[in-house]
Amino acid sequence: MNHKSFAKKMNNYTVLYVEDDLSVRQYIAEFLRRYCKEVYESDSAEEAIVLYHKHQPDILLLDINLGGMSGVEFAEYVRQKDKKTRILISTAYSNKEFMLAAIELNLTRYLIKPVTNEDLVKAFEKCSDELEEASLIELGKGYVYSKNRALVIHEENEMTLRNKEVEILEYFLEHEDEVVRYEQLEQGIWQDELMSRDAIRSQIRNIRKKVPAKLFQNISGLGYKFSRNKDD
């Protein structure tokens, strides 16, 4: 196991782990905390539902028996409105009915107990790969924006975005092909903080160095228009 590689994959992700066996939960939670951004623990479905809504974790690790409902039933509850969160279920057995449920609920993987560290690493790496793939946004000209990692990828180069650059890029992605006025940016990004037009232009220039420059069209005296549909 490459600890650095696994930590790099997992350090942006939060996990909700539901297991009623205290010793098992403590061991696995301690292992995951070495690598993940945050690990929330619960020993019951009722508490887990509260934690799920409060923290919106990236990954769920569920025991098949949660107390109050099964891990499959919990996954069904989540999947009613949430198709993005990756779900793992640990079970002492597998059967045809469980396998069909796993497919229907788009579970990333099921883990057969006793779960080893190697099992966890393989399962969580798969979760990371699925989350990363879902977070990639094509910017054109071979540039890709990774929301989960807050960076722009071009060929083999990775360019990290500062917090404010992330906010600005995602704001323009939400308002693609619209003319975004300076006043909108000031309100949407900086809110109560006053920003001069020169300061806003400076931020846009910094982002342009990391993405195809023609994504941002300067609308004289008004603001900018962001579009990925340019052919030139």
N, C-alpha and C positions, 0 to 999 in steps of 0.2 A: 504493500500500500504506500502510495506517495502522499504523505501528510500535507505537504505544501500545495500540491495540485488539488487535493480534495478540499482543503480550506479555501482555496481561491474560488472553487466552484460554489461553495456553500455559504461564504461569509456575508452574502447579501440576503439570505433567505431566512424566514421565520418558520417555526415548526410548532404545531400543536400535537402533543403526544398523549393519547388516552389509553391507560392500562391500569387495571385494578390491583394487580400484584405489585406491592410496594417495592420489593427488592429488585424485581425485573425493571420496573419503571425508573428507579433511581439509577441503576447501572446504565441503562440505555440513554436516559436523559443526560447523565454526566458525560457520556461518550459524545453525544451530539453537540453539547455545549462547547466542546473544544473547537468546533468547526462552524457552527451556525450562528447567525446574527442573534437569534433569540429562540429559546425553547420554552414553551408553556406546557405545564403538566396538568393532568386531571385524572381522577380515578372513576369518574362516572359520566354517562352521556348527558345528564342534566347540566352539570357544571361545564362540560365541554362545549355545549351549545352556547352558553353565555360567553365563554372565552373565544369561541369561533367568531361570534358577531362583534365582540369587542376588539379583537386584534387582527382579524382577517389574515390568518397565516397563509403562507405560500404552500406549505405542505402539511398534510394530516397523516399521522401514523396512528392507526386505530387497532386495538385488539378486537378480535371477532366477538367477544363477549364484554359488553361495556356496563351492564347493570342498567336496566330500564329499556334498553334496546340493543340490538346487535350492531357490530361494526358495519355490516351491510346496510342496515336500516339507517344508520347515521350517514353513511355515504349517500344513500337515496335522498335524505333530507337536504344535504348540501347540494347535490346535483339538481335539485328543483330550480335553483336560480344561479348556481355557480358552476360553470363549466371549466374554469381556469385552474382552480386549486388542485394540486396533485395529491392523490390519495393512495396510501399504502395500508394494507390490512395484514396483521399477523394472526395466524391461525395454527392450531395443532393438527389440522387435517385439511384436505381438499377433496372436493367431490364435484360431480358434473354440475349440480345446481349452483354451487359457489362459483365455479368457473364461468358459467353463463352470466351470473350477476356481475362478476368482475369485468366482463367484456361490455355488458350493457351500461355499466356505470363509468366506463373509461378509467378504471383503476390503473395506476402506473405499474404496480406489481403487488402480488401477495407474498408474504414471507412465512415459511413453515418454521414453527417453533421446534427446538430452541433457536433463536435468532442469533447469529454470530456477528462479530464486527464486520467481517467480509461481506456478509449478506446485507448489512446496513449500508455499507459504502456503495456496493453495486446498485442497490435500490435508490439511494439518494442521488447518486450520480445520474441515474436515468431521469429522476425528477428534475434535476438541474438542467439536463439537456432539453427536456420537454419545455420547461419554463423559459429557457433561453431562446429556443426556436420560436416560441409564441410571442416573445418580446421584441423580435427583430423587425425593424421597419425599413423598407427600401427607400433610399433617398435619391437614387439615380446615379449614373456614371460610376457604378461599382461601389458606391458608398452605402453603408448600412448603419442604422442607429440601433443600439441595444439599450432598451429602456431599463432592463434589470441591472445592467452594469454601468449605466450612465456614461457611455462612450460611443464614439463613431469608429467604425471599422472600414478600412479601405485597403484592399489587397492584404498584405501582412502587417499593416500598421494599425495600431489601436491608439486613438486620441481621446484622452479623458476630458469630459466636460465638467466645468465648475457648476456648482449648484444653480447659480443664476442663469448660466448658459442652458442648463437642462430645462429650467422653467420657461425660458424664452422659446427654445426649439419646440417644446411640447405645446406651448400656447399657439405657435404658428401652425403646427400640425393640426390642432383643433380648429383653426380658422383658415385652412388651406384654400387658396384661390380667392380669398377675400382681401380687400384693402384694410389693413390694420393701422389705424391712426396712432400717432404718438401718444395721444391722450388715453387710448385704449390700453396700450402697453404699460403706461405709467400706472393706470388703475388696476390692470389685471396682474401685473408682475410686482410692482413696488407698493401698490395700494396707498397707504397713507404717507409714504415717503416721497418727497418731491424729487423729480429727476429732470435734468435739463435734456434737451434734444441731443446735444453733443454727447452726453453720457450714454444715452440710449444708442446712438450711432456707434459709439465705441464698443458697446457690448455686441452689437450686430457684426461689426468688423471682426471681432474675436471669433465669433461662431463661423463666419465665412471662411476663416483660415482652416477650418476643420471639416467643412462640408463643401459640396459643389457650389461655387460662388453664385451661380445664376439661380439658385433656389430663391434668393431674396432679390426682389426687384424694388428699387427705390422709387417711390411715388413722390415726386418733388413737392415739398411743403406739407405733405400729408402724413406719410409714414412708409410702410412697406407692404408688398404683396408676396406671399410665399406660395410657390407652385412647383410640383415635381413633374409637370407635364411638358416642360420645355424640351424640344428635340435638339436644340443647338447647344 
